[in-house]
Amino acid sequence: MLLKIVGLKEMSPQEQKEYETKKSAKEKRKVDERNDKLWANMQAETKAIARNKKEKEADRGLNMEDNVFMRASRYRLDNK
């Protein structure tokens, strides 16, 4: 039995049904908004991780090229 706050009288079955429908819709909307925020955060984190991984691979590639260049120049100097 639900009571109206204003007059503390009983709600009719239809009023009670409408109240519960509104309440469940409001709760569902809150859950959906929270899930949307979580999903957006997960996507942003995934993109950041992928970007960092690509940058690390690019840096590693540059370091490899530098190392190869340094070894080649050292080899040329040693063999002159």
Secondary structure in CASP SS format (residue, H / E / C, confidence):
PFRMAT SS
TARGET T0000
AUTHOR 0000-0000-0000
METHOD secondary structure of the structure
MODEL  1
M C 1.00
L C 1.00
L E 1.00
K C 1.00
I C 1.00
V C 1.00
G C 1.00
L C 1.00
K C 1.00
E E 1.00
M C 1.00
S C 1.00
P H 1.00
Q H 1.00
E H 1.00
Q H 1.00
K H 1.00
E H 1.00
Y H 1.00
E H 1.00
T H 1.00
K H 1.00
K H 1.00
S H 1.00
A H 1.00
K H 1.00
E H 1.00
K H 1.00
R H 1.00
K H 1.00
V H 1.00
D H 1.00
E H 1.00
R H 1.00
N H 1.00
D H 1.00
K H 1.00
L H 1.00
W H 1.00
A H 1.00
N H 1.00
M H 1.00
Q H 1.00
A H 1.00
E H 1.00
T H 1.00
K H 1.00
A H 1.00
I H 1.00
A H 1.00
R H 1.00
N H 1.00
K H 1.00
K H 1.00
E H 1.00
K H 1.00
E H 1.00
A H 1.00
D H 1.00
R H 1.00
G H 1.00
L H 1.00
N H 1.00
M H 1.00
E H 1.00
D H 1.00
N H 1.00
V H 1.00
F H 1.00
M H 1.00
R H 1.00
A H 1.00
S H 1.00
R H 1.00
Y H 1.00
R H 1.00
L H 1.00
D H 1.00
N C 1.00
K C 1.00
END
